[in-house]
Amino acid sequence: MAPLDPHSFTDSRNPATTDISLSLYFDFPSATIHGVAFFILSLPYAGQLSFDTRSLTIHQVLSPINLSPLPFSLSSSPDPIKGTQLSISLPDDPVFNSFFIVFSTSPSSTALQWLCPPQTFNKKHPFVYTQCQSIHARSIFPCQDTPAARIRYKALLNVPRELSAVMSARHVDRRPPVSGEGHSHLLPNGFNSLWSSETRVVEEFLMNQPIPPYLFAFAVGELGSREVGPRTRVYAEAVNSVLDAAAKEFAGTEEMIRQGEKLFGEYAWERFDLLVLPPSFPYGGMENPRMVFLTPTVIKGDASGAQVVAHELAHSWTGNLITNKNNEHFWLNEGFTTYAERRIVEAVQGEDRAILNTGIGWKGLKEEVEKFKDNLEFTKLKNNQEGVDPDTIYSEVPYEKGFQFLWRIERQIGRPAFDEFIKEYIDTFKFQSIDTETFLDFLEAEIPGIEKDIDLVLWTEGTGIPPDAYEPVSDLYTKILSLANEFKLGRMPREDEVADWRGQEWELYLENLPRVLEASQVLALDERYRLSESKDYEVKVAFLQLAVLSKCRNFYGEVEKTLKEVGRMKYLRPLYRALVQGAGKEEEKILAKRVFSEARECYHPIAQGVVESILAKHI
């Protein structure tokens, strides 16, 4: 076997899948999906073909010619990271390049979260949604689950009639189901006969642009929507207050798309719709093409949550059009996108907003490098992830160090020249998956002599933060850092000094205070500014983390409430770590274990795994 990706069983000697046709029956009572997938390979192939699976039941693999069974086997014991290898024996036939797989998911699928009505906004209907990044598509359907293998797909989703579905694909139709349509006649366990029930409806989707498997996405629930622009609708559960708040927060989306097009070229995905998910969604956003998934915590009431939308929009060029070949080159997705996000924010919201964003990122990068001081491999842009779960090493390093690298190039050659380089880069590699070497070769070809001015090897393969990285500078940024330094001397900012502050200003201020304060100082800060009650979770969590680290137990009730009401890992990680890291934390460790045991089922499986790893390391 010749591995293509340290996180996949995909064999580089096998042809890649180019097209998948899915017929999926959603069985909410059992939290399972029964499916048939029809695969088309890039060329005919005879012999062993390797696919990735996790927590799937494979019922049959069938020839498309006469539906005769094809031999297949599953690895005897699952790999803790990669899952279970599916090996299919394809016959020696010069035209054989397709086959069916009949399968079922399990309730333990790591990509799926099934929510019962009490866990949703409307409290009336169940809800299910996906999160496939980094390596979880394999727990929905068998596939070559590596970003090196880009696929087109079409899908029929059979769901209860009172629900509706969205996907990272073009919506074709919503209609009553027809017996035998698609490949539904091959469904297992009698679900083929249930397909055409009058209590069901079929939603049809088509993605005719090749995407990596981690961008496969759907959500099913009672959904409503609001139009916010010519290319954008905001979807959420059919709760008017949620829909109205989301529409207000993201009203400026079209202007961001236009600015993105000016900077990076034509928007290639036709639609840029947004789905606000229930609070358990584990990320701030997920850049699924045509249908970005968002946490409700980005709805802040002041349009500042649009910066997360700017990041996911930027992925439309860097990440979705051009994709890292595997997770060892993740910075190609996230470093580029962080740079692109800040350029869009600068164009739409002004330079001060972009610099504050950069300043928060700079502080975060320094903290992440310190966190990895005992394993500096993961402070490299290009790193070795053999035998490593990408979810457990997820950090700001590829985002912020990647941004710093690109910003360093921009400073060297000037913004106009760098803008032209970015456009040429996107145009050259669109709809491809590349690695760091490919980028560097292109960089050196397009900007001759750049390797003499910038140590490209140090930036991409060196540990830590290179000496020519750059902390941002602006009057507002400097003022906030100055006020944070004055707090160390006992002076709290006056109300007139912070009257115009929004969430970002407070976040930057809190991040630059000492990590541990006197409990009296934490109480005084909250008494004046009510930070523990902030509707902006970036501010609230930064303050609560400070309170826990300072052992100011007055706020432990609010910490518990926060950990139980949101599932975004950006908030779970720092709060659980603050509770359990370090000596003399017995009371806090007991609290962390109890809260997690009570909140666990409300977290997405990916978040469950991350919190479990934190607790296992420190308790």
Salt bridges, closest charged atoms under 4 A:
ASP5 OD1 - HIS7 ND1 3.79
ASP11 OD2 - ARG13 NH2 2.96
ASP19 OD2 - ARG152 NE 2.97
ASP52 OD1 - ARG138 NH1 3.86
ASP145 OD2 - ARG138 NE 2.88
ASP173 OD2 - ARG175 NH1 3.49
GLU181 OE1 - ARG175 NH2 2.67
GLU203 OE1 - HIS171 NE2 2.64
GLU203 OE2 - ARG174 NH1 2.71
GLU204 OE1 - ARG175 NH1 2.66
GLU222 OE1 - HIS125 NE2 3.93
GLU227 OE1 - ARG233 NH1 3.35
ASP244 OD1 - ARG226 NE 3.02
GLU254 OE2 - ARG231 NH2 2.70
GLU254 OE2 - ARG258 NH1 3.74
GLU255 OE1 - ARG258 NH2 3.00
GLU261 OE2 - ARG231 NH1 3.09
GLU270 OE1 - ARG290 NH1 2.97
ASP273 OD1 - ARG271 NH2 2.78
GLU287 OE2 - HIS315 NE2 3.67
GLU334 OE1 - HIS311 NE2 3.03
GLU334 OE1 - HIS315 NE2 3.09
GLU341 OE1 - HIS311 ND1 2.82
GLU346 OE2 - ARG415 NH1 2.97
GLU368 OE1 - LYS371 NZ 2.98
GLU370 OE2 - LYS373 NZ 3.15
GLU377 OE1 - LYS380 NZ 2.88
ASP391 OD2 - HIS136 NE2 2.71
GLU400 OE2 - ARG342 NH2 2.77
GLU410 OE1 - ARG415 NE 3.50
ASP419 OD1 - ARG343 NH1 2.75
ASP427 OD1 - LYS430 NZ 3.44
GLU437 OE2 - LYS382 NZ 2.24
ASP468 OD2 - ARG408 NE 2.87
GLU486 OE1 - ARG491 NE 2.54
ASP496 OD1 - ARG494 NE 2.92
GLU497 OE2 - ARG491 NH2 3.01
GLU497 OE2 - ARG494 NH1 3.54
GLU505 OE2 - ARG353 NH2 2.37
ASP536 OD1 - LYS300 NZ 3.48
GLU538 OE2 - ARG568 NH1 3.34
GLU538 OE1 - LYS570 NZ 2.94
GLU558 OE2 - LYS540 NZ 2.75
GLU560 OE2 - LYS564 NZ 2.79
GLU560 OE1 - ARG594 NH2 2.80
GLU565 OE2 - LYS540 NZ 3.69
GLU587 OE1 - ARG553 NE 2.84
GLU588 OE2 - ARG553 NH2 3.35
GLU598 OE1 - LYS564 NZ 2.45
GLU598 OE1 - ARG594 NH1 3.38
GLU601 OE2 - ARG600 NH1 3.02
GLU612 OE2 - ARG600 NH2 2.88
